[in-house]
Amino acid sequence: MTRRKFALLSGAAVVGAYGGTRLQKLQKPAPLPDGPAGQSAVAIVRARSYSDDLVCRMLEGIRQCGLDVRGKRVLLKPNLVEFDPATVINTNAAVIAAAVEVFHQLGAAEVKIGEGPGHRRDTLDMADDARYRATIPKFERIFTDLNRDDVSPVKGFGGEPEFYFPNTVLGADLIVSLAKMKTHHWAGATLSMKNFFGVVPGSVYGWPKNKLHYYGIPESIVALNRQFGKKAFAIVDGVVGMEGNGPIQGTPKPVGVLVMGSDLVAVDSTCCRIMGIDPEKVNYLRMAADLGHVRPGRIEQRGETIASVHTDFALIDDFKDLRLA
Amino acid sequence: MRHATNLHKTYSRAPHKGVARTLKTFPESADLLTVAGVYLESRLEFLRANQNADGGWSYFPGKGSWLEPTSYAMLALHGTGSDPDLDRAWKLVRSWQLPDGSFQPSGEVKEGTWVTAQALTLARIRGVNDASVRASVDWLLRVVGAEHNMWTRTGSFLHLIKARLDVSHEGWPWRDGNATWIEPTAHTLTALKKVAGGYRGAEVERRVRDGEDLVLSRRCTDGGWNYGTPNMLYVDLPSFPETTGMALLGLEGRNEREFPGALDLAERFRAETKSSSGKAWLQIALRCHGRNVAAPQESAWGSNGPSNDVLLASLEALGHPEGNYKLFRAGGQA
């Protein structure tokens, strides 16, 4: 094959693939699968600021969801991404401190905190900057840098014969995704499910965890939740979220809510509706529709209604078509 | 040799927490040299006290051994009189080499990764130049960033990639089959420069030059480097101190005029950053580029008391004026 012919064929193939993707976007998406049997409870509780009584708010929401944590080893997984004293990128320290107290009050055998940031290696320095050490009692004793924890293999995750996860994550009975309510420039939104990216160890997969990008971001979100979703609970920090070019370069968006539930698909779908995003158009949620509930009729909304707290998040051009009608 | 000071004699057998406690009562008028000596010695003592029974080091005391903290602890302790302990560590590292020449990052993880570069650097510093070293060189020369393929390059040419990214260079990924990033590329540049002029010399030279060009091409508009994506969705992204330090190490030996202002930015980052590892990498990089960086003046372990981070302690020791930072230079010895 001549170089000219090769270049022409390559160009045609790329243009064809690009055109195919655009065409796919224009097509009406296939109907969502029914999902698991029954309904999922999702609680929306108001918390107008981080100085509210978050322990009380959280207890109220957890009780509405009927979660029993007695005797369980609980791992709190915040979203700690960047050095950010404005506390918009990261889960707020007050939310984590409240969660530590709440799960102790509810009878957990152990409450730990673990996080493995995707881009930065200085997990503890970032935690300092986010005031975790100053706000959360005995922080260093209960915190594990998941990027540099000891690991064990699990079979068949992410298309690999063996995939390694931190022992702190594998040993927990309940993982609480303490996510931040944010838009995301690849996934549309980053909420409780995407937050599980932080359990993939950088010591094996690097900073960023590029294996997940190659496997596919929506595919990885779903695979991680297939792996850990059955022992998970979500508390999404929507007191102040992030809109626009999230998850790092967006702008603060006060919403004044905490969103909670054991069905993370339903929690994220609820958050999307609060943010003015149609969850049925969000790729990872469509792909996860067999794991939990996306449709509003299958989600039992407790506490506040979506309509009472709904506020449209600004979306980047690529995601304008996700806007809830 | 370097640490034969009175302080060394005083603290060389003291547990590291004792050193830190002593520092808190240190008179403020203590001369800088003395404080600097404690800074270095406390870190080396922490490393000596926390070597695992198998010879390696964990990221944090009490956990299993990993190649990354082991390699940097070994570099920090190189030439300080801990030879039998370092020999044990080296034996462990060698046991992690796989048949294809790559190294696994720990005993548990059975696949080769970027740590192969760190093992190669360590081998050359220890004067090893055998078939196992050649196997590692073969592996590193075979591995390229996955974006260096026909599809991505064509997509880039047609402006279908929504980022300002030069994909014409090969570079190195964290794991074979993934994209190129600054950190694994920088570590591999350090390693391959130590075998330059030897086995597969011409190919090593070509990949080093191309790798350096990749680092230069991934510079952020603010003058430093982040993990390797200076622009995303046509928005410029900021650089980070730690990756700026690593990138500059990867460029060690390259003419400074090709990255104007980067060393000044690194000095500023070093003074301002909240990132401890960023500060440490910048100290190492700036010294390797001949900048006269003042010895650390902060308390021995920082405002939060003793750190239990083995990797950080190693990097801080390496970046000290009397530390082993010269080991990162091409052909450099302590």
Interface residues (C-beta under 8 A of the other chain):
Chain A: A7 S10 G11 A13 V14 V15 Y18 F83 H119 R120 R121 D122 L124 D125 D128 D129 R133 D145 R148 D149 D150 V151 S152 P153 E162 Y164 H185 S203 V204 Y205 G206 W207 P208 N210 K211 H213 Y214 N245 Q249 I316 D318
Chain B: S58 Y59 F60 K63 G64 W66 E68 P105 S106 E108 V109 K110 T113 W114 A146 M150 W151 T154 G155 L158 L160 P173 W174 R175 G177 N178 A179 W181 E183 P184 N226 Y227 M232 L233 V235 L237 F240 E242 K274 S275 S276 S277 G278 N304 S307 D309 L311
